[in-house]
Amino acid sequence: MQKQTYEIVYRGYARKSTEAEDRQALSIESQVSEDIKIAAGHNIVLSELDILRESKSAKNAFGRAIFEELVKSIEDGKVQGIIAWHANRLSRNAIDAARLIDLFDKGNLLEIVTQQQVFRNTPQDKFMLTLFCSQAKMENDNKSIDVRRGLLKKCEMGYPPGVAKVGYVNDYGEKGKRCILPDSERFELVKKLWEMFLTGKYSVRKLLEYSDKTLGLRTIQRSKEGGKPIKLSRIYEMLKDPFYAGFFYAKDEHGTPVRYLVNRSVPRMITEAEYWRVQAMLGRQGRPCPSVNKQSFAYTGLTRCGSCGGAVTAEHKYQLICSSCKKKFAYPNKTQCPGCCINIDKMDKPVYLHYIYYHCTKRRKPDCPEGCVQEGYIDGFMAKHAEEKLQISPALRDWCLNHFEEILADQKKTKLDIQLSWERELGKKQKEYDELLKMKMRGTIDDDDFLRLKATIKGEIEQAEKTLSSANGISTEKVLDEARRTFNLMVEIADIFKNGGFEEKTNALSELGSNLTLKDKILNVRNKKLIEILENGLFEAREINKAFEPRNSEAGKDKTEVFASVCPTLLPG
């Protein structure tokens, strides 16, 4: 034995993975010290230079460059023995373990010396080496299953795995009870970005500039990264992430994508309806629109072509009527009239004209039949539409808001009773689910019945959670604020489109609704639910009595008998 020890050339091998598989393993330097002690205990001369070091996972074959060099040295006859702290340092997969056994069978590898035992080319030693490596692989596989089970449980609790989204932070409290909390420094700033984008006046690049220079929004400072401005791609990811609206998607145990509701303890930044509205504004199927509108036009951004579905753009047209020959021409980049050749600066009172034209970009369909339309024409159409179908008097606005507050007060009490009822139902279903799991663990229920009952109870739990989430999603105060904005807008809406500026028009369009389409020189707006209810109510009231809202007696018409008898038509819904 002593003679054989000196004939064998040994190399040490130390490995430490950064992944969870080696969380309990010694560090590489500790393994080097252990390898030297193991060699000394077997009368083997081994220096630190003879020990190969590697920081790679061993769960996949052929993925470790240093280990491959060691195997190549054994195959070439340069090395005949390996010293390692444990067999799982050499392999955590079946292929690399089989390669070591094959080297034993070929006579290239004579010994593997570990802290537990020495493996030689004998059936029992090769079996034990295979057993140790298989045990290491089983530990890896079990950990993978445990991790997936933990992630699934976290999704069911309403917390998506991974680092918290921008505006939120992870809770690093007791393991198993960790949750997601609002970031006190960034939550309101990120919410402001959502509100700005929903107005339709800001592109994603403008949000980027605003978040950096005005809000001073920075990522969370961590040990190796963070503390920097939000990037453009991060804002796109944020605007496409449904987590901010209270739901997310993750794969279940069968690999099927499933929708989960965010835990009720996590505050939402937007509603689900607002989230889908943002997706429509970003582009088809949520893809971001690459184009950037560098100029501010009232009817771009939210507007699409009614024929091809492409984007709508706008451009300024500057023209001049020559005072001599009365020729009209575009004067930018010109110094004289193309008709009579008189210099522009020498004309006697020339007439300057300025128009804004809207038209389809025709990128999606080059032969789109839609032509150009002046902004003044759109303004006139929208003002006429508002006067006929939407505009109300201040008296009717005040009457509606007073009754609206009374209705909300009654609904708030009813809502609380419904919420308590659903909370009791949710608690009951969760107890049923826990009892079902206990029955499965005791073996008192077969797999088919377990899966059937589990799917049923899970569906009932999701329905209860969804109902509670929708009940808690929108506060009474928020609904009332939206109603005040809407009614105030309906008082002034016609004047806004007649005489308002860019900011006023874009705000009005944002409040009216989304999915604007421009077709046949007509701007079509799909109104929000509240606007649609009011429009239908006004139409029905005017059908009942043509004298409803008479134009010549606006100051006192809320006190007339006709007004009082028809107003209740607006209340349903």
SULFENHU-V307695 format. One line per field, one symbol per residue. phi: phi as a letter, one per 30 degrees, with the letter a starting at -180 (. if undefined). Layout:
phi: ???
//
This chain:
phi: .dddddddccbdbbbbcddddcdcdddddddddddddddddchcdbcdddcdcacbdcdcdicbddddddddddddidbbbbcbdaddddabbdddddddddddddidccbbcbddaccbdbeddddddddddddddddddddddddddddddddddjbddjddddjbbdccdddjbdbccddddbeddddddddddddicbdddddddddddcdidbdddcdcajicdddddddddddcddedcjaacadddcicdbdccdeddcddcbddddddddddddkdhidddddbddccbdccidcbddcciddccbadbcbbcddccidcadceibcbdddciddddcdchdccbbbcccaddiddbeceddcdbdddddedddddddddbcdbdeddedddddddddddddddddddddddddddddddddddddddddddddicbddddddddddddddddddddddddddcdbdddddddddddddddddcddddddbdceddddddddddlbhdbcbhibccbdddedddddddddddddddbdddhdddbddbddcddddddceeeddei
//
